[in-house]
Amino acid sequence: MRTEQALPVRLEDYRPPDWLVETVDLDVSLDASATRVRAKLQLKPNPKAAAPAPVVLDGDGLKLVGLKLDGNALPADSFVATADGLTIPQPPHGPFVLEIETLADPSANTQLMGLYRSNGTYCTQCEAEGFRRITYFPDRPDVMAVYTTRIEANKQEAPILLGNGNLIASGDIGATGRHFAIWHDPFPKPAYLFAMVGGKLGVIEDSFTTMSGRKVALKIYVEPGKEPRAGYAMDSLKRAMAWDEKAFGREYDLDIFMIVAVSDFNMGAMENKGLNVFNDKLVLASQETATDADFASIEAVIAHEYFHNWTGNRITCRDWFQLCLKEGLTVFRDREFSSDQRSRLVKRIADVRFLRSQQFVEDAGPLAHPVRPSIYREINNFYTATVYEKGAEVVRMLKVLLGAAGFRKGMDLYFSRHDGEAATIDQFVQCFADANAKDLSQFMRWYSQAGTPEVAVTSTYDAKARTYSLEIAQVIPPTPGQPAKEPMVIPLAIGLVGHDGRDLPLTRKDGHAVADGVITLTKPAETFVFTDIGERPYPSLNRGFSAPVRLTADLSVDDLRFLAAHDPDPFNRWQAVQSLATTLLLDNVLARRSGAAMREDDGIIAALAAILTDEKLEPAFVAQTLAMPSEADIARDLGRDVDPDAIFASRIALRNAIGNRLGSALREAYRQMSDGAPYRPDATGAGRRALKNMCLDLLAASGSAAAIALAMRQYSTADNMTDQMAALGTLSFHNVPERQAALDDFYRRFSADPLVIDKWLALQAVIPESDTLERVRGLTRHSVFSLANPNRVRALIGAFAQANQTQFNRADGQGYAFVADSVLALQAKNPQIAARLMTAFRSWRALEPVRRGKAEAALRGVASWPGLSGDVKDIVDRSLAEG
Ligand SMILES: [Zn+2]
């Protein structure tokens, strides 16, 4: 573990590598505690580098056994080797071959970076800087080499041996009981895309014929016995391969594509060339063990990692500041895929909810950073919602600005111009500029300026002149290191809705129509005038969330009710309901804080009633509309003096009112959606279940005993995990005897299935009651829990810290103390997961004074810990930094 604070790395300091690596020949002899790694590197001076330079290779916790240069052992005084690096001060002037032999102990690797073991299976994780834990190497993404990997192992222990690329040889090694496999990857790649796996694994196999007629073998490896649960992942993979050919013209390039599911994994999944390694939670699914949301995540992440083969692998990042080049773009691509497979509208609403709840919150706090950061200490801490989700929104805006055809032209140019290279964001955006003859220099500010732009709209209708004008101002709030900002390019899709519910034509003063209904802001303030408007319209702004901004407009409750009922853009119908609810919820939080009575509002209930009974709407959309803003959403909109108890009370009151006043409509919708059809994990079935379960939850929120009985009945009779889990979730929010009975029953049924037990842990962690902390403490001592497994930690402690607003933010500070203690218990073993937990404190400055004081004390306690890991220290220091 690196405990010292790493020196900051700055984008402006980038310079090309002094030495390049043409080929890497690895010979790895797997052993539980003493794995021998022989690396043969073909090095050559970089023609782009200035003068002859020393060879400096990265290492992390390595033990050097032997070193040869061009076949001769290097004298001890001609190199310096430590655990963290290998330097040859005076290397030859031309190309040479370096042979490095090191020893590693995969069983002792609890960081899950480099080579480690998960349930006995040997596997690797090298992004971002894990390869240096396997051998000494120039571990930076702009060093791309051709890899050949020979793996040998005990045949009993690891009958399956996998590497990147194509299998070129395999066999037994005499009578030693060991065997080997040699894999060759013809595509040059950075070290972070290296992978190897050895273990006892089951497999399902299929094939895919590409658009040029090549047959690709597809294999998904899982723990033996779990093969039947990998079918949906395989189906998703084949659909993703076909989609990328159609949507982007991208074809797969090797003879084989493999996925391996492991149970101990820091991230969701990893796109290693030809050999993706997955958290098993994102591969394994069956009707009985996975929810509709799990199936949708599997489909999206399988596609995401596959899409990286072009956006990430064939074209990789020059340096880690460009992380959004592969992640923002690939998230955009996987969202497009899911939108085409499912409902585009419902997917968009879900993505916007996620963006607001995660990225907007990050952007408003001390951990805010640009989509392309310009400085970092621990790159592991930059796998953030800003890089991924906001990064995807920025790519999406390019499509809004350039249109679908212009966007595709830019992508095609990017693929042809940069294939085989390590590229930058500037080069990516330049392709769109060149392909469309557009100047996108101001647009680049989306990559360099942090903070969510605030867009304020005031409207004026002039009946005599028949004009309607929108005065629009944009402000980007200060963020750490960026006190002042320049105006952004903000594409706003808009409509002016007439009293008959139809869009009025949008004509500018110069007589031209507004192309595609999109106006583009570029200045701090500007006015857009529309002519020939015969009535005061209802403005429908930022349709489809065309720009990731916080928008305020001078809309009345009546305007919002009208738009909720009639906006031709269904996304903005949903948005209008959310805005109505937010107004009421914020008012009631303030009322509660000042001891005044909370008010009820007819606007929102009436709007919901209209949507609930509109049979033309798809059920998944109705379910999304009935889902009120979350406690975290309300806290974010409040922005300061946040009292989670007041927010909770305000939200409970609204849900209670909806459940009571819409009871018969909710019961009727529940009945209609309970069709008894066989379970299918597709969008239609999932949408019906989503609406049914939302109705159940709102009925129970009214406090009705009949609804609790209905939930208990659904829990007991459900034939799928979605309905079972939804019923259990509803029960878990009510302090009724049925709750514990159902939780105990659930445990008995699924205690042997860790992925399902994660759901059981998470449900209990988010119960909004004062004895939850004791319950969670107790569960950390339960036999199913382990600090060594990231999924367990996320399910129990992560859910408590990130999704239980009232209990994590207990006024007595005990919630903070518990999470801080957990971070300290974890950080020496797995600093990455510990640092991720620590980000739960990211909004501490927005809290009301008492809680703010307790949160700060917890943060300072962690900061003062001796031997704090660099990852955690980075998060704590940034969280505490002033301004
Ligand atoms: Zn990715």
Residues whose N, C-alpha, C, O or C-beta is under 5 A from the ligand:
A	BS01	ZN	E327 T330
